[in-house]
């Protein structure tokens, strides 16, 4: 085990060195606050406590700081790993500034929604533990947003081959895993589950409606609809409910209405472009489809070995040569000798047959 630690450390430092200033800064803050947690109760001072978040206390800075607060080494590893994954997979597509904006939006939204849900739970139960004993902190909220972003950009990537699991199913699977851990008692609090759920939701809302890029805002493609996060059996019902909610939000001027653009003058058939669909995403999907088709054709060619035309011609020549040879040696010479011939001993070829005039 000890001989693998230097290799892992070298790979980690190499990956960290190739990232941007944003990724390095967030990782450094996470490590610094973890070391500080040995002497100070950082989850209390920098994490979201529902009773202190809202008036009269109004600890609004915790909405910014709770996402980088960790008190366990495995939490530090998960937080730094998530940020580094963003630096390797998302930052080349978005840029460092957009990654920082996404980090801030997801963490602030997850902390605010989690604190509000605990406040409503207190209103329903009058249990003060939901206000002052809950600490929302860590990378769970940002992890949910990152998995949603990876579903958008590379959802067809295979994560596991046996059983086959694609990246687009990762947000739902991680949510199910956290729920099972909470039900089994391995999670001390439901705060990570709430933070992850609201982080994934806020990340989807931002990427779906508000993210700016070359084609406008958001991503209104069908593969990124809210119903696509659920199993296929539930997608029709979830899609209907999501459509009603979206229509209500459009009337409230919170979300924009989906606009379809028809290019009637196109040389081929009528094309429909949705605002927010990136041509790079369409090109990526086309390349994946071509790669899958080429692999399938290659497997078919390997399974069925077709004989070449030269081999068939050689076989036909051999058959013709064998058939045209006489059964008795010296056939033509013996025929001219005047001896009696047996009918079965001579074979008439097409060359010897008399021509019709």
BALOBA-1460 file (C-alpha; in Angstrom, 3 decimals):
// residues 357
<rec num="1" residu="x" x="0.000" y="0.000" z="0.000"/>
<rec num="2" residu="x" x="2.789" y="2.404" z="0.838"/>
<rec num="3" residu="x" x="4.441" y="2.005" z="-2.557"/>
<rec num="4" residu="x" x="1.263" y="3.201" z="-4.317"/>
<rec num="5" residu="x" x="0.962" y="6.393" z="-2.295"/>
<rec num="6" residu="x" x="3.839" y="8.239" z="-4.049"/>
<rec num="7" residu="x" x="2.390" y="7.300" z="-7.443"/>
<rec num="8" residu="x" x="-1.079" y="8.506" z="-6.451"/>
<rec num="9" residu="x" x="0.391" y="11.675" z="-5.023"/>
<rec num="10" residu="x" x="2.319" y="12.305" z="-8.230"/>
<rec num="11" residu="x" x="-0.790" y="11.830" z="-10.391"/>
<rec num="12" residu="x" x="-2.824" y="14.074" z="-8.113"/>
<rec num="13" residu="x" x="-0.266" y="16.881" z="-8.193"/>
<rec num="14" residu="x" x="0.077" y="16.547" z="-11.957"/>
<rec num="15" residu="x" x="-3.667" y="16.790" z="-12.473"/>
<rec num="16" residu="x" x="-3.905" y="19.733" z="-10.095"/>
<rec num="17" residu="x" x="-1.060" y="21.555" z="-11.834"/>
<rec num="18" residu="x" x="-2.861" y="21.361" z="-15.193"/>
<rec num="19" residu="x" x="-6.019" y="23.031" z="-13.863"/>
<rec num="20" residu="x" x="-6.899" y="26.729" z="-13.817"/>
<rec num="21" residu="x" x="-6.596" y="29.279" z="-11.052"/>
<rec num="22" residu="x" x="-10.271" y="28.834" z="-10.148"/>
<rec num="23" residu="x" x="-9.901" y="25.109" z="-9.473"/>
<rec num="24" residu="x" x="-6.675" y="25.592" z="-7.543"/>
<rec num="25" residu="x" x="-8.175" y="28.372" z="-5.426"/>
<rec num="26" residu="x" x="-11.287" y="26.378" z="-4.494"/>
<rec num="27" residu="x" x="-9.199" y="23.306" z="-3.650"/>
<rec num="28" residu="x" x="-6.828" y="25.388" z="-1.518"/>
<rec num="29" residu="x" x="-9.729" y="26.943" z="0.411"/>
<rec num="30" residu="x" x="-11.210" y="23.486" z="1.089"/>
<rec num="31" residu="x" x="-7.889" y="22.206" z="2.452"/>
<rec num="32" residu="x" x="-7.319" y="25.339" z="4.521"/>
<rec num="33" residu="x" x="-10.755" y="25.219" z="6.144"/>
<rec num="34" residu="x" x="-10.328" y="21.515" z="6.849"/>
<rec num="35" residu="x" x="-7.124" y="22.216" z="8.736"/>
<rec num="36" residu="x" x="-8.858" y="25.085" z="10.522"/>
<rec num="37" residu="x" x="-11.674" y="22.767" z="11.607"/>
<rec num="38" residu="x" x="-9.226" y="21.014" z="13.975"/>
<rec num="39" residu="x" x="-9.203" y="24.149" z="16.151"/>
<rec num="40" residu="x" x="-12.496" y="25.907" z="15.288"/>
<rec num="41" residu="x" x="-16.041" y="24.667" z="14.763"/>
<rec num="42" residu="x" x="-16.155" y="25.674" z="11.088"/>
<rec num="43" residu="x" x="-19.525" y="23.995" z="10.313"/>
<rec num="44" residu="x" x="-21.142" y="26.220" z="12.955"/>
<rec num="45" residu="x" x="-19.471" y="29.449" z="11.831"/>
<rec num="46" residu="x" x="-19.400" y="28.891" z="8.056"/>
<rec num="47" residu="x" x="-22.077" y="26.250" z="7.440"/>
<rec num="48" residu="x" x="-25.771" y="26.960" z="6.901"/>
<rec num="49" residu="x" x="-27.775" y="26.774" z="10.127"/>
<rec num="50" residu="x" x="-31.472" y="27.348" z="9.287"/>
<rec num="51" residu="x" x="-32.216" y="29.197" z="12.524"/>
<rec num="52" residu="x" x="-29.348" y="31.655" z="11.905"/>
<rec num="53" residu="x" x="-29.741" y="32.067" z="8.163"/>
<rec num="54" residu="x" x="-33.002" y="34.016" z="8.255"/>
<rec num="55" residu="x" x="-33.857" y="37.138" z="10.295"/>
<rec num="56" residu="x" x="-33.209" y="38.267" z="12.933"/>
<rec num="57" residu="x" x="-29.699" y="36.690" z="12.741"/>
<rec num="58" residu="x" x="-29.315" y="36.736" z="8.963"/>
<rec num="59" residu="x" x="-26.006" y="34.881" z="8.518"/>
<rec num="60" residu="x" x="-26.003" y="35.345" z="4.740"/>
<rec num="61" residu="x" x="-22.264" y="34.690" z="4.331"/>
<rec num="62" residu="x" x="-22.872" y="31.033" z="5.083"/>
<rec num="63" residu="x" x="-24.589" y="30.707" z="1.701"/>
<rec num="64" residu="x" x="-21.209" y="31.358" z="0.086"/>
<rec num="65" residu="x" x="-18.944" y="29.473" z="2.465"/>
<rec num="66" residu="x" x="-20.899" y="26.299" z="3.280"/>
<rec num="67" residu="x" x="-19.861" y="24.563" z="0.049"/>
<rec num="68" residu="x" x="-16.140" y="24.555" z="0.959"/>
<rec num="69" residu="x" x="-16.484" y="23.478" z="4.602"/>
<rec num="70" residu="x" x="-15.456" y="19.895" z="5.370"/>
<rec num="71" residu="x" x="-14.684" y="18.227" z="8.697"/>
<rec num="72" residu="x" x="-13.691" y="14.734" z="7.491"/>
<rec num="73" residu="x" x="-10.890" y="13.640" z="5.208"/>
<rec num="74" residu="x" x="-13.247" y="11.732" z="2.899"/>
<rec num="75" residu="x" x="-15.305" y="14.891" z="2.531"/>
<rec num="76" residu="x" x="-12.167" y="16.779" z="1.524"/>
<rec num="77" residu="x" x="-11.345" y="14.100" z="-1.046"/>
<rec num="78" residu="x" x="-14.873" y="14.236" z="-2.482"/>
<rec num="79" residu="x" x="-14.879" y="18.036" z="-2.608"/>
<rec num="80" residu="x" x="-11.451" y="18.373" z="-4.246"/>
<rec num="81" residu="x" x="-12.198" y="15.505" z="-6.630"/>
<rec num="82" residu="x" x="-15.458" y="17.117" z="-7.732"/>
<rec num="83" residu="x" x="-13.795" y="20.463" z="-8.375"/>
<rec num="84" residu="x" x="-10.932" y="18.836" z="-10.286"/>
<rec num="85" residu="x" x="-13.403" y="16.859" z="-12.402"/>
<rec num="86" residu="x" x="-15.039" y="20.155" z="-13.329"/>
<rec num="87" residu="x" x="-11.661" y="21.559" z="-14.269"/>
<rec num="88" residu="x" x="-10.930" y="18.609" z="-16.566"/>
<rec num="89" residu="x" x="-14.365" y="18.065" z="-18.127"/>
<rec num="90" residu="x" x="-16.426" y="21.269" z="-17.905"/>
<rec num="91" residu="x" x="-13.936" y="24.125" z="-17.817"/>
<rec num="92" residu="x" x="-12.611" y="23.475" z="-21.374"/>
<rec num="93" residu="x" x="-16.198" y="23.858" z="-22.629"/>
<rec num="94" residu="x" x="-17.296" y="26.773" z="-20.448"/>
<rec num="95" residu="x" x="-14.233" y="28.681" z="-19.385"/>
<rec num="96" residu="x" x="-12.945" y="29.504" z="-15.908"/>
<rec num="97" residu="x" x="-15.355" y="32.404" z="-15.308"/>
<rec num="98" residu="x" x="-18.449" y="30.386" z="-16.221"/>
<rec num="99" residu="x" x="-17.273" y="27.557" z="-13.971"/>
<rec num="100" residu="x" x="-16.928" y="29.987" z="-11.072"/>
<rec num="101" residu="x" x="-20.416" y="31.378" z="-11.755"/>
<rec num="102" residu="x" x="-21.862" y="27.867" z="-11.832"/>
<rec num="103" residu="x" x="-20.102" y="27.021" z="-8.562"/>
<rec num="104" residu="x" x="-21.546" y="30.113" z="-6.866"/>
<rec num="105" residu="x" x="-25.069" y="29.693" z="-8.251"/>
<rec num="106" residu="x" x="-25.366" y="26.034" z="-7.263"/>
<rec num="107" residu="x" x="-23.951" y="26.458" z="-3.752"/>
<rec num="108" residu="x" x="-25.961" y="29.576" z="-2.899"/>
<rec num="109" residu="x" x="-29.182" y="28.066" z="-4.253"/>
<rec num="110" residu="x" x="-28.644" y="24.713" z="-2.517"/>
<rec num="111" residu="x" x="-27.929" y="26.388" z="0.849"/>
<rec num="112" residu="x" x="-30.898" y="28.742" z="0.566"/>
<rec num="113" residu="x" x="-33.387" y="26.055" z="-0.482"/>
<rec num="114" residu="x" x="-32.148" y="23.601" z="2.143"/>
<rec num="115" residu="x" x="-32.435" y="26.224" z="4.887"/>
<rec num="116" residu="x" x="-35.910" y="27.191" z="3.706"/>
<rec num="117" residu="x" x="-37.075" y="23.563" z="3.673"/>
<rec num="118" residu="x" x="-35.853" y="23.061" z="7.247"/>
<rec num="119" residu="x" x="-37.625" y="26.248" z="8.266"/>
<rec num="120" residu="x" x="-40.886" y="24.956" z="6.778"/>
<rec num="121" residu="x" x="-40.334" y="21.653" z="8.553"/>
<rec num="122" residu="x" x="-40.038" y="23.530" z="11.833"/>
<rec num="123" residu="x" x="-43.284" y="25.376" z="11.089"/>
<rec num="124" residu="x" x="-45.005" y="22.027" z="10.561"/>
<rec num="125" residu="x" x="-43.494" y="20.234" z="13.595"/>
<rec num="126" residu="x" x="-42.393" y="23.039" z="16.005"/>
<rec num="127" residu="x" x="-39.178" y="21.088" z="16.610"/>
<rec num="128" residu="x" x="-36.291" y="23.464" z="17.309"/>
<rec num="129" residu="x" x="-33.761" y="20.829" z="16.305"/>
<rec num="130" residu="x" x="-34.587" y="21.535" z="12.655"/>
<rec num="131" residu="x" x="-33.530" y="25.158" z="13.175"/>
<rec num="132" residu="x" x="-30.423" y="25.051" z="15.337"/>
<rec num="133" residu="x" x="-29.036" y="21.487" z="15.258"/>
<rec num="134" residu="x" x="-28.814" y="21.133" z="11.483"/>
<rec num="135" residu="x" x="-25.587" y="22.058" z="9.648"/>
<rec num="136" residu="x" x="-25.687" y="22.180" z="5.862"/>
<rec num="137" residu="x" x="-22.133" y="22.123" z="4.502"/>
<rec num="138" residu="x" x="-19.857" y="20.208" z="2.182"/>
<rec num="139" residu="x" x="-19.672" y="19.374" z="-1.508"/>
<rec num="140" residu="x" x="-22.966" y="17.481" z="-1.764"/>
<rec num="141" residu="x" x="-24.825" y="20.396" z="-3.339"/>
<rec num="142" residu="x" x="-22.115" y="21.145" z="-5.888"/>
<rec num="143" residu="x" x="-21.787" y="17.435" z="-6.685"/>
<rec num="144" residu="x" x="-25.448" y="17.343" z="-7.683"/>
<rec num="145" residu="x" x="-24.998" y="20.303" z="-9.999"/>
<rec num="146" residu="x" x="-21.867" y="18.827" z="-11.562"/>
<rec num="147" residu="x" x="-23.545" y="15.490" z="-12.333"/>
<rec num="148" residu="x" x="-26.392" y="17.347" z="-14.013"/>
<rec num="149" residu="x" x="-23.891" y="19.326" z="-16.106"/>
<rec num="150" residu="x" x="-22.087" y="16.138" z="-17.100"/>
<rec num="151" residu="x" x="-25.406" y="14.600" z="-18.116"/>
<rec num="152" residu="x" x="-25.936" y="17.580" z="-20.397"/>
<rec num="153" residu="x" x="-22.496" y="17.538" z="-22.022"/>
<rec num="154" residu="x" x="-21.533" y="13.841" z="-22.117"/>
<rec num="155" residu="x" x="-24.562" y="11.876" z="-20.994"/>
<rec num="156" residu="x" x="-23.937" y="9.006" z="-23.439"/>
<rec num="157" residu="x" x="-20.562" y="8.148" z="-21.895"/>
<rec num="158" residu="x" x="-20.476" y="4.675" z="-20.344"/>
<rec num="159" residu="x" x="-19.427" y="4.725" z="-16.691"/>
<rec num="160" residu="x" x="-19.803" y="0.992" z="-15.951"/>
<rec num="161" residu="x" x="-19.884" y="-1.810" z="-18.496"/>
<rec num="162" residu="x" x="-21.236" y="-4.584" z="-16.247"/>
<rec num="163" residu="x" x="-23.921" y="-3.607" z="-15.524"/>
<rec num="164" residu="x" x="-24.011" y="-0.976" z="-18.245"/>
<rec num="165" residu="x" x="-24.507" y="2.437" z="-16.662"/>
<rec num="166" residu="x" x="-24.309" y="5.659" z="-18.629"/>
<rec num="167" residu="x" x="-23.401" y="9.032" z="-17.208"/>
<rec num="168" residu="x" x="-26.903" y="10.383" z="-17.798"/>
<rec num="169" residu="x" x="-28.198" y="8.055" z="-15.067"/>
<rec num="170" residu="x" x="-25.635" y="9.198" z="-12.479"/>
<rec num="171" residu="x" x="-27.714" y="12.013" z="-10.865"/>
<rec num="172" residu="x" x="-30.617" y="9.687" z="-10.084"/>
<rec num="173" residu="x" x="-28.362" y="6.841" z="-8.928"/>
<rec num="174" residu="x" x="-26.417" y="9.050" z="-6.510"/>
<rec num="175" residu="x" x="-29.678" y="10.437" z="-5.137"/>
<rec num="176" residu="x" x="-30.941" y="6.895" z="-4.579"/>
<rec num="177" residu="x" x="-27.668" y="5.953" z="-2.884"/>
<rec num="178" residu="x" x="-27.840" y="8.899" z="-0.471"/>
<rec num="179" residu="x" x="-31.450" y="8.075" z="0.331"/>
<rec num="180" residu="x" x="-30.535" y="4.460" z="1.121"/>
<rec num="181" residu="x" x="-27.634" y="5.566" z="3.302"/>
<rec num="182" residu="x" x="-29.940" y="7.873" z="5.226"/>
<rec num="183" residu="x" x="-32.591" y="5.199" z="5.695"/>
<rec num="184" residu="x" x="-29.990" y="2.719" z="6.907"/>
<rec num="185" residu="x" x="-28.645" y="5.188" z="9.465"/>
<rec num="186" residu="x" x="-25.171" y="5.514" z="7.923"/>
<rec num="187" residu="x" x="-25.813" y="9.210" z="7.341"/>
<rec num="188" residu="x" x="-26.178" y="11.075" z="10.619"/>
<rec num="189" residu="x" x="-28.295" y="13.836" z="9.089"/>
<rec num="190" residu="x" x="-30.486" y="14.369" z="6.073"/>
<rec num="191" residu="x" x="-28.649" y="17.598" z="5.270"/>
<rec num="192" residu="x" x="-26.356" y="16.028" z="2.597"/>
<rec num="193" residu="x" x="-29.383" y="14.478" z="0.903"/>
<rec num="194" residu="x" x="-31.232" y="17.811" z="0.914"/>
<rec num="195" residu="x" x="-28.175" y="19.715" z="-0.301"/>
<rec num="196" residu="x" x="-27.569" y="17.242" z="-3.126"/>
<rec num="197" residu="x" x="-31.203" y="17.344" z="-4.251"/>
<rec num="198" residu="x" x="-31.384" y="21.132" z="-4.292"/>
<rec num="199" residu="x" x="-27.941" y="21.399" z="-5.900"/>
<rec num="200" residu="x" x="-29.015" y="19.148" z="-8.760"/>
<rec num="201" residu="x" x="-32.286" y="21.045" z="-9.146"/>
<rec num="202" residu="x" x="-30.668" y="24.493" z="-9.115"/>
<rec num="203" residu="x" x="-27.955" y="23.328" z="-11.518"/>
<rec num="204" residu="x" x="-30.579" y="22.046" z="-13.945"/>
<rec num="205" residu="x" x="-32.616" y="25.267" z="-13.753"/>
<rec num="206" residu="x" x="-29.523" y="27.378" z="-14.415"/>
<rec num="207" residu="x" x="-28.324" y="25.259" z="-17.342"/>
<rec num="208" residu="x" x="-31.810" y="24.865" z="-18.769"/>
<rec num="209" residu="x" x="-32.927" y="28.502" z="-18.746"/>
<rec num="210" residu="x" x="-30.206" y="30.979" z="-17.795"/>
<rec num="211" residu="x" x="-26.698" y="29.938" z="-18.878"/>
<rec num="212" residu="x" x="-25.317" y="32.217" z="-21.585"/>
<rec num="213" residu="x" x="-23.478" y="30.811" z="-24.611"/>
<rec num="214" residu="x" x="-23.019" y="31.390" z="-28.327"/>
<rec num="215" residu="x" x="-26.599" y="30.406" z="-29.249"/>
<rec num="216" residu="x" x="-28.336" y="32.470" z="-26.583"/>
<rec num="217" residu="x" x="-29.473" y="31.226" z="-23.195"/>
<rec num="218" residu="x" x="-30.209" y="27.818" z="-21.754"/>
<rec num="219" residu="x" x="-30.569" y="24.384" z="-23.290"/>
<rec num="220" residu="x" x="-34.087" y="23.484" z="-24.386"/>
<rec num="221" residu="x" x="-33.194" y="20.162" z="-26.021"/>
<rec num="222" residu="x" x="-35.349" y="17.122" z="-25.319"/>
<rec num="223" residu="x" x="-32.517" y="15.019" z="-23.886"/>
<rec num="224" residu="x" x="-32.106" y="17.600" z="-21.094"/>
<rec num="225" residu="x" x="-35.762" y="17.879" z="-20.118"/>
<rec num="226" residu="x" x="-36.731" y="17.441" z="-16.487"/>
<rec num="227" residu="x" x="-38.513" y="14.168" z="-17.247"/>
<rec num="228" residu="x" x="-35.290" y="12.653" z="-18.632"/>
<rec num="229" residu="x" x="-33.933" y="12.330" z="-15.071"/>
<rec num="230" residu="x" x="-36.611" y="9.750" z="-14.226"/>
<rec num="231" residu="x" x="-37.159" y="6.161" z="-15.411"/>
<rec num="232" residu="x" x="-38.903" y="5.744" z="-18.742"/>
<rec num="233" residu="x" x="-42.087" y="4.443" z="-17.117"/>
<rec num="234" residu="x" x="-42.484" y="7.674" z="-15.148"/>
<rec num="235" residu="x" x="-41.379" y="10.114" z="-17.839"/>
<rec num="236" residu="x" x="-44.847" y="10.777" z="-19.378"/>
<rec num="237" residu="x" x="-46.401" y="11.687" z="-16.028"/>
<rec num="238" residu="x" x="-43.386" y="13.724" z="-14.916"/>
<rec num="239" residu="x" x="-43.270" y="15.475" z="-18.284"/>
<rec num="240" residu="x" x="-46.931" y="16.461" z="-17.992"/>
<rec num="241" residu="x" x="-46.454" y="17.814" z="-14.484"/>
<rec num="242" residu="x" x="-43.258" y="19.636" z="-15.470"/>
<rec num="243" residu="x" x="-45.045" y="21.196" z="-18.431"/>
<rec num="244" residu="x" x="-47.761" y="22.575" z="-16.171"/>
<rec num="245" residu="x" x="-45.198" y="24.019" z="-13.763"/>
<rec num="246" residu="x" x="-43.242" y="25.549" z="-16.632"/>
<rec num="247" residu="x" x="-46.375" y="27.128" z="-18.086"/>
<rec num="248" residu="x" x="-47.173" y="28.658" z="-14.699"/>
<rec num="249" residu="x" x="-43.626" y="30.012" z="-14.354"/>
<rec num="250" residu="x" x="-43.820" y="31.494" z="-17.857"/>
<rec num="251" residu="x" x="-46.981" y="33.375" z="-16.910"/>
<rec num="252" residu="x" x="-45.179" y="34.632" z="-13.797"/>
<rec num="253" residu="x" x="-42.290" y="35.864" z="-16.017"/>
<rec num="254" residu="x" x="-39.845" y="33.623" z="-14.163"/>
<rec num="255" residu="x" x="-38.961" y="31.394" z="-17.144"/>
<rec num="256" residu="x" x="-38.946" y="32.070" z="-20.859"/>
<rec num="257" residu="x" x="-41.262" y="30.365" z="-23.305"/>
<rec num="258" residu="x" x="-39.674" y="27.854" z="-25.644"/>
<rec num="259" residu="x" x="-39.460" y="29.306" z="-29.149"/>
<rec num="260" residu="x" x="-39.216" y="27.239" z="-32.324"/>
<rec num="261" residu="x" x="-37.578" y="28.710" z="-35.415"/>
<rec num="262" residu="x" x="-38.491" y="27.362" z="-38.850"/>
<rec num="263" residu="x" x="-36.005" y="27.676" z="-41.703"/>
<rec num="264" residu="x" x="-38.298" y="27.382" z="-44.738"/>
<rec num="265" residu="x" x="-35.568" y="28.384" z="-47.178"/>
<rec num="266" residu="x" x="-33.336" y="25.452" z="-46.288"/>
<rec num="267" residu="x" x="-32.246" y="23.319" z="-49.286"/>
<rec num="268" residu="x" x="-33.423" y="20.110" z="-47.609"/>
<rec num="269" residu="x" x="-36.438" y="19.645" z="-45.397"/>
<rec num="270" residu="x" x="-37.688" y="22.162" z="-42.832"/>
<rec num="271" residu="x" x="-35.310" y="22.475" z="-39.902"/>
<rec num="272" residu="x" x="-36.263" y="23.446" z="-36.367"/>
<rec num="273" residu="x" x="-33.727" y="25.050" z="-34.075"/>
<rec num="274" residu="x" x="-34.383" y="25.466" z="-30.384"/>
<rec num="275" residu="x" x="-32.701" y="28.318" z="-28.531"/>
<rec num="276" residu="x" x="-29.879" y="27.008" z="-26.433"/>
<rec num="277" residu="x" x="-29.006" y="23.936" z="-28.473"/>
<rec num="278" residu="x" x="-25.280" y="23.990" z="-29.094"/>
<rec num="279" residu="x" x="-24.011" y="22.869" z="-32.528"/>
<rec num="280" residu="x" x="-20.987" y="21.364" z="-30.792"/>
<rec num="281" residu="x" x="-23.314" y="19.052" z="-28.883"/>
<rec num="282" residu="x" x="-24.989" y="17.971" z="-32.115"/>
<rec num="283" residu="x" x="-21.600" y="17.351" z="-33.729"/>
<rec num="284" residu="x" x="-20.484" y="15.335" z="-30.700"/>
<rec num="285" residu="x" x="-23.568" y="13.142" z="-30.908"/>
<rec num="286" residu="x" x="-23.039" y="12.647" z="-34.639"/>
<rec num="287" residu="x" x="-19.452" y="11.533" z="-34.074"/>
<rec num="288" residu="x" x="-20.564" y="9.085" z="-31.360"/>
<rec num="289" residu="x" x="-23.195" y="7.638" z="-33.691"/>
<rec num="290" residu="x" x="-20.664" y="7.244" z="-36.512"/>
<rec num="291" residu="x" x="-18.183" y="5.585" z="-34.151"/>
<rec num="292" residu="x" x="-20.810" y="3.125" z="-32.916"/>
<rec num="293" residu="x" x="-21.842" y="2.354" z="-36.522"/>
<rec num="294" residu="x" x="-18.246" y="1.737" z="-37.597"/>
<rec num="295" residu="x" x="-17.634" y="-0.597" z="-34.665"/>
<rec num="296" residu="x" x="-20.798" y="-2.552" z="-35.468"/>
<rec num="297" residu="x" x="-19.875" y="-2.884" z="-39.148"/>
<rec num="298" residu="x" x="-16.378" y="-4.014" z="-38.189"/>
<rec num="299" residu="x" x="-17.781" y="-6.748" z="-35.929"/>
<rec num="300" residu="x" x="-20.075" y="-7.945" z="-38.737"/>
<rec num="301" residu="x" x="-17.178" y="-8.094" z="-41.203"/>
<rec num="302" residu="x" x="-15.069" y="-10.077" z="-38.760"/>
<rec num="303" residu="x" x="-17.824" y="-12.606" z="-38.111"/>
<rec num="304" residu="x" x="-18.629" y="-13.268" z="-41.771"/>
<rec num="305" residu="x" x="-15.456" y="-13.890" z="-43.802"/>
<rec num="306" residu="x" x="-16.434" y="-13.537" z="-47.484"/>
<rec num="307" residu="x" x="-14.286" y="-15.395" z="-50.093"/>
<rec num="308" residu="x" x="-12.448" y="-13.223" z="-52.574"/>
<rec num="309" residu="x" x="-13.262" y="-13.117" z="-56.296"/>
<rec num="310" residu="x" x="-9.791" y="-14.357" z="-57.223"/>
<rec num="311" residu="x" x="-10.307" y="-17.530" z="-55.203"/>
<rec num="312" residu="x" x="-13.623" y="-18.192" z="-56.932"/>
<rec num="313" residu="x" x="-12.084" y="-17.716" z="-60.390"/>
<rec num="314" residu="x" x="-9.238" y="-20.115" z="-59.518"/>
<rec num="315" residu="x" x="-11.731" y="-22.741" z="-58.370"/>
<rec num="316" residu="x" x="-13.734" y="-22.409" z="-61.591"/>
<rec num="317" residu="x" x="-10.580" y="-22.788" z="-63.716"/>
<rec num="318" residu="x" x="-9.646" y="-25.949" z="-61.835"/>
<rec num="319" residu="x" x="-13.106" y="-27.409" z="-62.399"/>
<rec num="320" residu="x" x="-13.032" y="-26.645" z="-66.149"/>
<rec num="321" residu="x" x="-9.548" y="-28.120" z="-66.552"/>
<rec num="322" residu="x" x="-10.537" y="-31.297" z="-64.739"/>
<rec num="323" residu="x" x="-13.680" y="-31.761" z="-66.793"/>
<rec num="324" residu="x" x="-11.989" y="-31.277" z="-70.165"/>
<rec num="325" residu="x" x="-9.309" y="-33.919" z="-69.587"/>
<rec num="326" residu="x" x="-10.102" y="-37.387" z="-71.040"/>
<rec num="327" residu="x" x="-10.627" y="-40.270" z="-68.738"/>
<rec num="328" residu="x" x="-8.155" y="-42.533" z="-70.658"/>
<rec num="329" residu="x" x="-4.570" y="-41.442" z="-71.244"/>
<rec num="330" residu="x" x="-3.768" y="-40.480" z="-74.788"/>
<rec num="331" residu="x" x="-7.424" y="-40.045" z="-75.685"/>
<rec num="332" residu="x" x="-7.047" y="-38.173" z="-78.963"/>
<rec num="333" residu="x" x="-4.177" y="-40.390" z="-80.181"/>
<rec num="334" residu="x" x="-6.005" y="-43.614" z="-79.465"/>
<rec num="335" residu="x" x="-9.093" y="-42.228" z="-81.152"/>
<rec num="336" residu="x" x="-7.168" y="-41.703" z="-84.346"/>
<rec num="337" residu="x" x="-5.809" y="-45.325" z="-84.175"/>
<rec num="338" residu="x" x="-9.039" y="-46.816" z="-85.450"/>
<rec num="339" residu="x" x="-9.672" y="-48.909" z="-82.364"/>
<rec num="340" residu="x" x="-13.115" y="-49.311" z="-80.925"/>
<rec num="341" residu="x" x="-13.940" y="-46.741" z="-78.304"/>
<rec num="342" residu="x" x="-16.211" y="-47.110" z="-75.393"/>
<rec num="343" residu="x" x="-18.928" y="-44.422" z="-75.226"/>
<rec num="344" residu="x" x="-18.168" y="-43.658" z="-71.667"/>
<rec num="345" residu="x" x="-14.425" y="-43.185" z="-72.243"/>
<rec num="346" residu="x" x="-14.657" y="-39.992" z="-74.307"/>
<rec num="347" residu="x" x="-16.013" y="-36.661" z="-73.218"/>
<rec num="348" residu="x" x="-17.017" y="-34.082" z="-75.757"/>
<rec num="349" residu="x" x="-16.011" y="-30.593" z="-74.765"/>
<rec num="350" residu="x" x="-17.398" y="-27.378" z="-76.145"/>
<rec num="351" residu="x" x="-14.302" y="-26.953" z="-78.296"/>
<rec num="352" residu="x" x="-14.741" y="-30.387" z="-79.980"/>
<rec num="353" residu="x" x="-18.455" y="-30.004" z="-80.613"/>
<rec num="354" residu="x" x="-19.385" y="-29.316" z="-84.263"/>
<rec num="355" residu="x" x="-20.611" y="-25.834" z="-84.943"/>
<rec num="356" residu="x" x="-24.025" y="-25.204" z="-86.473"/>
<rec num="357" residu="x" x="-24.007" y="-23.383" z="-89.779"/>
